[in-house]
């Protein structure tokens, strides 16, 4: 997989010729990973096992000459930790990485953009904006505003990875600029993911995230030093179990979900002059710091309705329909989302049945749509009840999803 993905497809697609926005000639991107006279390398706090593995890695790589004998210990430790402090596997990974950069001309790209990058930018609002208090570049993404149906319909996995590499190289360049300016090494970057608007339709692009995670594990391991998540919605408990299997332990440990005063928390990591005003800072870039571009022309070309992950059902006139989910002894998070087509209301309620005893979770109320979630810590059954008995002539067409997912401690 690695040889095909890294050495074959990229080269054939000429993926690296530079960002349109980078109109000036750029320094060798590999400088970011090599020692620099103007940059003080940090004193690493390593365990005995890590020190021994790092020394072994140098013994294997240094005799190979440039660029192996000039790679920073910070960069080498990222590869070691991604390979569970196995110096032999890390040496192979670094060797493959250096060969990939050389074979695909990664260090020499400039003044152009890979195929589909402009389209991706239209469909996914993001920005490389400012630096955090440690001098690391910050990447902002409005994940909840991504046009998932269009993305999955118009962009294939390889095109997405190609664009992703251009972005990672831009981050590497910004890391190097920050390092030379401050005199101390900035090797990682900070991510801010805004999940406002996230829905079940985002399942359509989870495979993009999976592909990036697998690819970055080979080429840019553990580059995200901090991952800050804001505006996490109700469905995060439904989507996170789909994502977490391909996130490594180091990445998971760096994720922090922010609730409450988002601006105050973000300002702990990012100075207010570097933080967009919409996230509690004082920066107001022309056109918006994390602009949402008009993609109506793209969406108009797509046929059919976007897949938002909801199933269809009908509740006959004068009838009641029930759906039941079982919860195991380990408990779980019960989630639901429904909407009635045509603007017709329907009476909706939820009951939890444990040991034959029924408990009302959500009182019966008429609604055109409803969504939410609640934790269940015991074994039982959850009944979702749609009551249309008061409507003698009109059946109701509903689109819905219900689920029981493992309890996720998003605060951690």
N, C-alpha and C positions, 0 to 999 in steps of 0.2 A: 504493500500500500504506500509506504513512504517513498520508495524509489519511483513509483508511478506518479504519485501526486507531486513530489518535489522536483524530480529531475525530468519528467516527461511532459506533463500537460502544460506547465508554466512556460517552458521554452517554446512549445509549439504555438502558444497563443500570444507571444510577445507581450507578456503582461506588464513588464516594467519598462516604461518609458516615461516620464514623471508627471506629477500633478500639474494641471493647467495653472493652478494658482502659484506654483513655484517657478517663476519665470527666470530666476537668476541661476547661474551655475552653482552647484552645491558641492560641499566637501564629501569625501568618501564616507559613506554611511558606516563603514566598519570602524571608523575612528572612535565611535561611541563605545565599542567593545575593547579598544586597545588603550594601553597606558598613554597618557598625554602629559607633557612637561608642565602644563598650566593647571593641571587638575590633581588635587590631593586625593589619593585613594583612601577610603574609610578603613578604620581599624575594625576588622570583622571579629565578632564574638562567636567563636566556634567551639564545639565540643571536641574532645580528644579524637573521636571517630571522624569528625569532619576535617580536622587538621590533617589526620593521617591520609584520608581519602584525597584531599586537595594536593598534598605532597605527591601522592602516587599519580595523580592526574598530570601534574607538571612533569613528572619523570617520563610519562608517555608522550605528551604533546610538545614539550620544549625542544627536543631534538629534531622535530620536523621543520623548525625554522619559522619564518614569517608565514602567516600572521600568528601561528600557534604560540610562539614563545613570547608574545607581547599582549596576549589577552588578559583582561583584568581578572583578579580573583573574584570580584563581585559577579562577573558574568559566568565564570567557571562554577561558582557555587550554585548558581541558578540551575545549571545543567546537572550538577551533582544531586541536588535536592529533588529534581524532577526524576532522577533515576535511583532514588532511595539510597544515596551515598555509596553507590557502586561505581568505583572509579573506572572500571573496564567498560561498563555500559555508557558512562558519561563520556569517556574518550571517544567511543564510537559515535555517540550522538553529536559531539562537537565536530568531529571529522566530517560527518555527513552534512552538518550545517554549513561549515566552511565551503565544502564542495558545492552545495546548493547555491550559495551566494555567487561563487565564481562561475558556475555553469550557466546561470541565468542572468548574469550581469546586474545583480542586485545593487552593487556598489556604484554603478555608473549611470543610473537612470536620471533623466532630467527633462523638463519642459514639455511634458505631455501627460496623458491620463490613460489608464487601462480601459478596456471596453466595459461599458455599462456603469462606470463609477458615477457619472453625472446622473444617470437614471436612479441609481441607488440613493444618491443624495436627495433626490426629489421625494423618494418614497420613505426615507428614514431620516428624520430631523436629528442631526448631530453636529458637533463642533469641537475642534481642538482649541481650547480657550484658556489662556493664562497658565499660571503655575501655582502649586500649593506652597505651603510654608516651608517645605523641605526642598523646594526648587524642582519638584517633579511636574512635568506637563499634566494638564487636566483634560480629560475627554468627557464631554457632556453628551448624553443621548436621551432623547425623548422616546423611550422604548414603547410606551403606550400609544404613541401617535404613528407608529410604523404602519404603513399600508400593507398588511400581511398578505392579503389575497393577491394584490398586484405583484408584490415581491416574489411570492412563490410561483406565480404564473409567468413572469417575465425574466427572472434572474435564475440561472442555474447555479449549482453549488460551486463549480470551478470559477465562474465569473465573480461570485461573492468573495471567494478566497483571494482571488487576484486583487480585488479592490481592498480587501482587508490588509494584504501585505503592503500596499502603497501607504495605507494609514499607519501601519506599524513602523514603517521606515521614516515617515514624517515624525512620529513620536520619538524615534531614535535620534533624529536630527535635532529636535527640540531639547531632548535630554543632553545632547552634547553641547549645545549652545548654553544651556543653563549651567552645566558643569564648568565650562570655561569662564563664564561670567562670575560665578560664585567662588570658583577655585576648589570646589568639592564635588565629588562624584554624585550625579543623579542618574541612576540606572533604571528606575522604575517609573511608572506613571499612575495617576489616580483617576478612577472612573466615577462618574456620577450618573446613575441610571434613574430617570424619572419614569415611573410606571403608571402615571395618571392616564387613564383611558385603556389600560390593559384589559383584555378580554379573552375569552376562550378561543377566539379566532387566531390568537397569537401562537396557538399550537402548530399552525401551518408553517412557521419558520423556525421551529425549534431545531430542525435538522441543520439549519445554517449555524446555529450556536454550537451544536455538537461537532460539526465539521471544523469550526474555528478552534474549539477546545482541543480536538485531536491534533490539528495542524500546529497550533501554538506550543503544544507539549513537545513537539519535535524541533521547532525553530525559534520560538520566543518564550521559553518556559518561565513562568512566574514573573512576567513583566509587570503585571498589575499589582502595585504595592498596596493599594487601598481601593476597595469597591464600596461605594456609598449608594444605597438604594433609598429613594424618596417616593412618597405618594403611593405606597404599596396598597393595592386595592383588595377587595374581598376574595378574588379568585387566585391570589398568590398561593394559597394552600393547595389549590388544584393543579397549578402549573409547576410549582417547584419540585414535586416528586418526579416529574418528567425530566427535569434538568439536572438534578443533583447527581445522578449516577455517573455522568461524564465530567464532573468537576473534581479536580484533585483536592486532597486534604488541605494543602497550603492555600489554594484559592478560596475554599470554603471558609477558612479561618480569617480571611481578609475581608469578608463581606460583612457590612454593617447596615442594618435596616433602620432608617431614621424615622421617628414619629415625633409628634409634638411640634415644637418650633424648629422647622427645617433650617431656616436661615441661621439661627443661633448655633446649631450643630455644625453646619457647613463652615461657618466662620471659625470654628475651632481648627479646621484643617486648611482653609483657604482664606487669604486676606481679602477684605471686602472690595478692594480695587481690582482684584482678579476674579471676583465672583459676580456672575450676571445678576442684575437687579431683581429679576423674577425669582431668584433663589436666595434673596436676602442680602445681596451685595450692592455695590455702587457702580458697576460697569453697565453702560448702555451703548453697545456697539451699533453703528449705523446698520439698519436692516435687521437688527436683533442679534443677540449674542449666540442664541441657539435657534436660528430662524427655521420656521416651517414653510417650505417652498410650495408654490402652487403646483399640484400634480393632477389637476382636474382633466387636463388633456390626455394624460396617461390612463386615468381611470375610465374615461369615456370610451376608450378603445377596447376595454375588456367586456366581453359578453357574459351575461349571467350575473347572479347576485353573489356577493362575497360570502365565503363560508365562515360563519362565526361560531361554528362548533355546536349549534343547537339542533336537536331532533324535532320532528313534527308529530303532533297527535291531535285528535279531535275529541271534544267532549260534546256529546249529543244534547240536543235541547231537552230540558227536564231531567238530565242525568247527572250522576256524580262519578268521577274517575279517581282512582287511587293508584299510587305507585309506592312500592315499599323497598327500602334498602336495609340490609342486615349489617350490623356493627359487631365486630369480633370483641373478644375480651380485652384486647389491647386498646380498644377505643379508636377514635379517629375524628377528623373534621368533616362534618356534613355540610355540603354546599348545594345551592340551587340557584337557578336563573331561568326565568320564563317570561314570555311576552305573548300577548293575545293579538292576533292579526286582525286588522280592520277596526281597531280601536274599541272593541267590545270588552267590558269588564267581566270578571269571573271571581267567585268567592274562593279564597285560598287559605288553607291552614296546614299546620304541621303538628304531628303527635309523635311522642317517643314512647314505645312500649317496652317495659322491662319487667320480666317475671310475671307477665300477664297484666300488669298494672299500666294504665295509659296516663301519660302526662302531656298536657298541652304546651307545646313549645312556641307556637305562633298562633294566636287567636284568629278565627275566621274573619277576614276582611275582603271586601271587593277591590279588585285591582286590575289594571290593564297589563301591568308587568310587576315583577318583584324579583329580588335577588338577595343573597346573603349567605352566611355560614355560622355554625356554632359547634363547639367541641362536645364530644360524647366520651365519657371516661369509663363506660361500662358496656357489657354486651347487651344487645337489644335490637329492636327493629324501629326504623323511622318511617312514618307514613306521611306522604305528601298527598293532600286531598284538594281536588279542584271540584267545586260544587256549582253546577249549572242548573240546579233544580228549579230555581226561580224564573228561568227563561223558558217559556212554553213553546216558542217558535224558532229561536235562534240557537244553532249549534256554535261552538267556539273552536276555532283553529288556533292551536298553541304551538309555539316553538320553545323548547325547554332543554335543560340538562340538569341532572342530579347526580351526586357522587359522594362517596366516602373515601377520604384520603388519609394517609398517615399524618399524625400530628406533627407539625413543623414549628420549631421554636424560632420564629422569624426575628424576635428581639435579639437572639444570639447570633 
